[in-house]
Amino acid sequence: MSFVLNEESQRFYGRRKGRRISQAGVSALKEGSDFIIECESFFETFFVDKKKIILEIGFGDGENLVNAAKTNPDTFYLGADPFLNTTVKCIKKILENNLKNIIIWPDDVRKIIKFFPLKSISEIKLLFPDPWPKVKHQRRRLIQDEFINSINRILKIKGTVTVGTDHKILKSWVLEKFQASSNFEWQVKNSKDWETRPKECFSTKYEQKSLKEKRIPSWFVFEKKQ
């Protein structure tokens, strides 16, 4: 089976690669190649006989992804991040911890999400996505109506989407977009619900930096209705 991905279907904004990857990083990519998705084989095997799959979009250095996989060895994790340097860091952590329940898509998740089986994902996490704060750049934000529709298709009923952000503009944007969707319900009872990091999420260097700089993160959890 073969899938042809239209490279022009989604435009990615931002860097794909930063500083030069070290020789150790290159070696890690080679050693960890089994953890990196090759599109032709991915859809044939990954979703078979897996009861719970969690998708993390934009995993950064892999701190949350790796800690979650270590804590929940019977859950399978799919991480998607287009930035090669962070993929290298994440692969190193996977190898160091000898994890077998993570697989990585090192590119824009929108290129593959339409190929996911219907209702195949239990949870989706977007932790500190790029806010693209300028009005002229708001179309570059990942969370758009089309994206919400696409994740609604792949989420199981009562599956959740967790979004963490420390940017005030993106906080309003996230609420506006998800509350405009009839498919999701914000899981909130009081202010502590969005002021407290969910127990399923782990502290990262980015979160600690934002707290140190007095940018208080908000945590939004949306549940799929039907």
C-alpha positions as a Markdown table, in Angstrom:
| # | Residue | x | y | z |
|---|---|---|---|---|
| 1 | Met | 0.0 | 0.0 | 0.0 |
| 2 | Ser | 1.3 | 3.5 | -0.8 |
| 3 | Phe | 0.1 | 6.9 | 0.1 |
| 4 | Val | 0.9 | 10.0 | -1.9 |
| 5 | Leu | 1.0 | 13.2 | 0.2 |
| 6 | Asn | 0.4 | 16.5 | -1.5 |
| 7 | Glu | 3.3 | 18.7 | -0.3 |
| 8 | Glu | 1.4 | 21.8 | -1.4 |
| 9 | Ser | -1.8 | 21.0 | 0.5 |
| 10 | Gln | -0.5 | 22.6 | 3.7 |
| 11 | Arg | 2.0 | 25.3 | 4.0 |
| 12 | Phe | 4.3 | 25.2 | 7.0 |
| 13 | Tyr | 5.5 | 28.4 | 8.5 |
| 14 | Gly | 8.6 | 28.7 | 10.7 |
| 15 | Arg | 11.9 | 26.9 | 10.7 |
| 16 | Arg | 12.4 | 23.3 | 10.0 |
| 17 | Lys | 16.0 | 23.2 | 11.2 |
| 18 | Gly | 18.1 | 25.4 | 13.5 |
| 19 | Arg | 21.8 | 24.9 | 14.3 |
| 20 | Arg | 23.8 | 22.2 | 12.7 |
| 21 | Ile | 23.1 | 18.7 | 14.0 |
| 22 | Ser | 26.0 | 17.2 | 15.8 |
| 23 | Gln | 27.5 | 13.9 | 14.8 |
| 24 | Ala | 26.0 | 12.4 | 17.9 |
| 25 | Gly | 22.6 | 13.6 | 16.8 |
| 26 | Val | 23.1 | 12.1 | 13.3 |
| 27 | Ser | 24.0 | 8.8 | 14.9 |
| 28 | Ala | 20.9 | 9.0 | 17.1 |
| 29 | Leu | 18.7 | 9.5 | 14.1 |
| 30 | Lys | 20.3 | 6.5 | 12.4 |
| 31 | Glu | 20.0 | 4.3 | 15.5 |
| 32 | Gly | 16.5 | 5.5 | 16.2 |
| 33 | Ser | 15.2 | 5.2 | 12.6 |
| 34 | Asp | 12.7 | 2.5 | 13.7 |
| 35 | Phe | 10.9 | 5.1 | 15.7 |
| 36 | Ile | 10.5 | 7.5 | 12.8 |
| 37 | Ile | 7.5 | 7.0 | 10.6 |
| 38 | Glu | 7.9 | 6.1 | 7.0 |
| 39 | Cys | 4.5 | 7.0 | 5.5 |
| 40 | Glu | 4.1 | 3.8 | 3.3 |
| 41 | Ser | 4.2 | 1.5 | 6.3 |
| 42 | Phe | 2.8 | 3.6 | 9.0 |
| 43 | Phe | -0.9 | 3.3 | 8.2 |
| 44 | Glu | -0.7 | -0.4 | 7.6 |
| 45 | Thr | 0.6 | -1.3 | 11.0 |
| 46 | Phe | 0.5 | 1.4 | 13.7 |
| 47 | Phe | -3.2 | 1.4 | 14.4 |
| 48 | Val | -3.6 | -2.4 | 14.5 |
| 49 | Asp | -4.5 | -3.9 | 17.9 |
| 50 | Lys | -3.7 | -0.7 | 19.9 |
| 51 | Lys | -6.4 | 0.2 | 22.4 |
| 52 | Lys | -5.2 | 3.6 | 23.4 |
| 53 | Ile | -3.2 | 6.0 | 21.2 |
| 54 | Ile | -2.3 | 9.5 | 22.3 |
| 55 | Leu | -1.2 | 12.1 | 19.7 |
| 56 | Glu | 1.1 | 14.9 | 20.8 |
| 57 | Ile | 1.5 | 17.7 | 18.2 |
| 58 | Gly | 4.6 | 19.8 | 18.6 |
| 59 | Phe | 6.5 | 17.8 | 21.2 |
| 60 | Gly | 9.5 | 20.1 | 21.4 |
| 61 | Asp | 12.4 | 18.4 | 23.2 |
| 62 | Gly | 10.2 | 15.4 | 23.9 |
| 63 | Glu | 10.0 | 16.0 | 27.7 |
| 64 | Asn | 6.3 | 15.5 | 28.0 |
| 65 | Leu | 6.1 | 12.8 | 25.4 |
| 66 | Val | 8.9 | 10.7 | 26.9 |
| 67 | Asn | 7.7 | 11.0 | 30.5 |
| 68 | Ala | 4.2 | 10.1 | 29.5 |
| 69 | Ala | 5.4 | 7.0 | 27.6 |
| 70 | Lys | 7.6 | 6.0 | 30.6 |
| 71 | Thr | 4.6 | 6.3 | 33.0 |
| 72 | Asn | 2.1 | 4.5 | 30.8 |
| 73 | Pro | 3.9 | 1.6 | 29.0 |
| 74 | Asp | 0.6 | 0.1 | 27.8 |
| 75 | Thr | -0.4 | 3.3 | 26.0 |
| 76 | Phe | 1.0 | 4.1 | 22.5 |
| 77 | Tyr | 2.2 | 7.6 | 21.7 |
| 78 | Leu | 2.5 | 9.3 | 18.4 |
| 79 | Gly | 4.5 | 12.5 | 18.4 |
| 80 | Ala | 4.5 | 15.0 | 15.5 |
| 81 | Asp | 6.9 | 17.9 | 15.1 |
| 82 | Pro | 8.4 | 19.4 | 12.0 |
| 83 | Phe | 11.5 | 20.8 | 13.6 |
| 84 | Leu | 14.4 | 18.4 | 13.0 |
| 85 | Asn | 16.6 | 19.6 | 15.9 |
| 86 | Thr | 13.9 | 18.8 | 18.5 |
| 87 | Thr | 13.2 | 15.4 | 16.8 |
| 88 | Val | 16.9 | 14.5 | 17.4 |
| 89 | Lys | 16.6 | 15.4 | 21.1 |
| 90 | Cys | 13.5 | 13.4 | 21.4 |
| 91 | Ile | 14.9 | 10.4 | 19.7 |
| 92 | Lys | 17.9 | 10.5 | 22.1 |
| 93 | Lys | 15.6 | 10.4 | 25.0 |
| 94 | Ile | 13.6 | 7.5 | 23.5 |
| 95 | Leu | 16.8 | 5.5 | 23.1 |
| 96 | Glu | 18.2 | 6.4 | 26.5 |
| 97 | Asn | 15.0 | 5.2 | 28.2 |
| 98 | Asn | 14.6 | 2.1 | 25.9 |
| 99 | Leu | 11.0 | 3.0 | 25.1 |
| 100 | Lys | 9.0 | 0.9 | 22.7 |
| 101 | Asn | 5.7 | 2.8 | 22.8 |
| 102 | Ile | 6.5 | 6.0 | 20.9 |
| 103 | Ile | 6.7 | 6.7 | 17.2 |
| 104 | Ile | 7.6 | 10.0 | 15.6 |
| 105 | Trp | 6.3 | 11.9 | 12.5 |
| 106 | Pro | 9.1 | 14.5 | 11.9 |
| 107 | Asp | 6.9 | 16.9 | 9.8 |
| 108 | Asp | 3.7 | 18.8 | 9.8 |
| 109 | Val | 0.9 | 16.6 | 11.3 |
| 110 | Arg | -1.6 | 18.0 | 8.8 |
| 111 | Lys | 0.2 | 16.0 | 6.0 |
| 112 | Ile | -0.9 | 12.7 | 7.5 |
| 113 | Ile | -3.9 | 13.4 | 9.8 |
| 114 | Lys | -6.4 | 12.8 | 7.0 |
| 115 | Phe | -5.2 | 9.2 | 6.7 |
| 116 | Phe | -5.8 | 8.3 | 10.3 |
| 117 | Pro | -8.6 | 5.8 | 10.8 |
| 118 | Leu | -12.0 | 7.2 | 12.0 |
| 119 | Lys | -12.1 | 7.4 | 15.8 |
| 120 | Ser | -8.6 | 6.0 | 16.3 |
| 121 | Ile | -7.1 | 8.5 | 18.8 |
| 122 | Ser | -8.0 | 8.7 | 22.5 |
| 123 | Glu | -6.3 | 12.0 | 23.3 |
| 124 | Ile | -4.6 | 14.9 | 21.5 |
| 125 | Lys | -2.1 | 17.2 | 23.2 |
| 126 | Leu | -0.9 | 20.6 | 21.9 |
| 127 | Leu | 1.4 | 22.0 | 24.5 |
| 128 | Phe | 2.5 | 25.6 | 23.9 |
| 129 | Pro | 2.0 | 25.8 | 20.1 |
| 130 | Asp | 3.4 | 28.9 | 18.3 |
| 131 | Pro | 0.9 | 31.7 | 19.0 |
| 132 | Trp | 1.7 | 33.7 | 15.8 |
| 133 | Pro | 0.5 | 36.8 | 17.7 |
| 134 | Lys | 0.3 | 39.4 | 14.9 |
| 135 | Val | -3.1 | 39.8 | 13.3 |
| 136 | Lys | -1.6 | 39.4 | 9.8 |
| 137 | His | -0.2 | 36.0 | 10.9 |
| 138 | Gln | -3.2 | 34.5 | 12.5 |
| 139 | Arg | -3.8 | 32.2 | 9.6 |
| 140 | Arg | -0.5 | 30.5 | 10.5 |
| 141 | Arg | -1.9 | 29.3 | 13.8 |
| 142 | Leu | -2.4 | 25.5 | 13.8 |
| 143 | Ile | -5.8 | 25.7 | 15.5 |
| 144 | Gln | -8.2 | 26.7 | 12.8 |
| 145 | Asp | -11.8 | 25.6 | 12.0 |
| 146 | Glu | -10.5 | 23.1 | 9.4 |
| 147 | Phe | -8.0 | 21.6 | 11.9 |
| 148 | Ile | -10.7 | 21.2 | 14.6 |
| 149 | Asn | -12.9 | 19.4 | 12.1 |
| 150 | Ser | -10.0 | 17.1 | 11.1 |
| 151 | Ile | -9.2 | 16.1 | 14.7 |
| 152 | Asn | -12.9 | 15.6 | 15.5 |
| 153 | Arg | -12.9 | 12.9 | 12.8 |
| 154 | Ile | -10.0 | 10.9 | 14.3 |
| 155 | Leu | -10.9 | 11.3 | 18.0 |
| 156 | Lys | -12.9 | 8.7 | 19.8 |
| 157 | Ile | -16.2 | 9.7 | 21.4 |
| 158 | Lys | -15.3 | 11.4 | 24.7 |
| 159 | Gly | -11.8 | 11.7 | 23.5 |
| 160 | Thr | -10.0 | 14.9 | 24.7 |
| 161 | Val | -7.9 | 17.7 | 23.3 |
| 162 | Thr | -5.6 | 19.4 | 25.8 |
| 163 | Val | -4.1 | 22.8 | 24.8 |
| 164 | Gly | -1.5 | 24.5 | 27.0 |
| 165 | Thr | -0.4 | 28.1 | 26.2 |
| 166 | Asp | 1.2 | 31.0 | 28.0 |
| 167 | His | 0.2 | 33.6 | 25.4 |
| 168 | Lys | -2.9 | 35.7 | 26.1 |
| 169 | Ile | -3.8 | 36.2 | 22.4 |
| 170 | Leu | -3.7 | 32.4 | 21.8 |
| 171 | Lys | -5.7 | 31.7 | 24.9 |
| 172 | Ser | -8.6 | 33.8 | 23.6 |
| 173 | Trp | -8.2 | 32.2 | 20.1 |
| 174 | Val | -8.3 | 28.7 | 21.4 |
| 175 | Leu | -11.5 | 29.3 | 23.4 |
| 176 | Glu | -13.1 | 31.1 | 20.5 |
| 177 | Lys | -12.3 | 28.3 | 18.0 |
| 178 | Phe | -13.3 | 25.3 | 20.1 |
| 179 | Gln | -16.4 | 26.9 | 21.6 |
| 180 | Ala | -17.6 | 27.7 | 18.0 |
| 181 | Ser | -17.5 | 24.0 | 17.3 |
| 182 | Ser | -20.6 | 22.0 | 18.1 |
| 183 | Asn | -18.5 | 18.8 | 18.4 |
| 184 | Phe | -16.5 | 19.8 | 21.5 |
| 185 | Glu | -17.3 | 20.8 | 25.1 |
| 186 | Trp | -14.9 | 22.7 | 27.4 |
| 187 | Gln | -14.3 | 20.7 | 30.5 |
| 188 | Val | -14.3 | 23.4 | 33.1 |
| 189 | Lys | -16.0 | 24.0 | 36.5 |
| 190 | Asn | -13.9 | 26.9 | 37.9 |
| 191 | Ser | -10.8 | 28.9 | 37.2 |
| 192 | Lys | -8.5 | 26.3 | 38.8 |
| 193 | Asp | -9.4 | 23.9 | 36.0 |
| 194 | Trp | -7.5 | 26.1 | 33.5 |
| 195 | Glu | -4.9 | 27.4 | 35.9 |
| 196 | Thr | -3.6 | 23.9 | 36.8 |
| 197 | Arg | -1.6 | 21.7 | 34.6 |
| 198 | Pro | -3.5 | 18.4 | 34.0 |
| 199 | Lys | -2.0 | 15.4 | 35.8 |
| 200 | Glu | -1.6 | 13.7 | 32.4 |
| 201 | Cys | 0.8 | 16.5 | 31.3 |
| 202 | Phe | 4.4 | 16.8 | 32.6 |
| 203 | Ser | 6.4 | 19.9 | 33.4 |
| 204 | Thr | 8.7 | 21.0 | 30.6 |
| 205 | Lys | 11.6 | 23.5 | 30.3 |
| 206 | Tyr | 9.4 | 25.8 | 28.3 |
| 207 | Glu | 6.7 | 25.8 | 31.0 |
| 208 | Gln | 9.3 | 26.5 | 33.7 |
| 209 | Lys | 10.7 | 29.4 | 31.6 |
| 210 | Ser | 7.3 | 30.9 | 31.2 |
| 211 | Leu | 6.6 | 30.7 | 34.9 |
| 212 | Lys | 10.0 | 32.3 | 35.7 |
| 213 | Glu | 9.1 | 35.1 | 33.3 |
| 214 | Lys | 5.7 | 35.6 | 34.9 |
| 215 | Arg | 3.8 | 34.3 | 31.9 |
| 216 | Ile | 1.2 | 32.1 | 33.6 |
| 217 | Pro | 0.1 | 29.1 | 31.4 |
| 218 | Ser | -3.5 | 28.2 | 30.9 |
| 219 | Trp | -4.6 | 24.6 | 30.3 |
| 220 | Phe | -7.8 | 24.0 | 28.2 |
| 221 | Val | -9.3 | 20.5 | 27.9 |
| 222 | Phe | -12.1 | 19.9 | 25.4 |
| 223 | Glu | -14.0 | 16.7 | 25.1 |
| 224 | Lys | -15.5 | 15.3 | 22.0 |
| 225 | Lys | -19.3 | 15.1 | 22.3 |
| 226 | Gln | -20.2 | 12.6 | 19.6 |
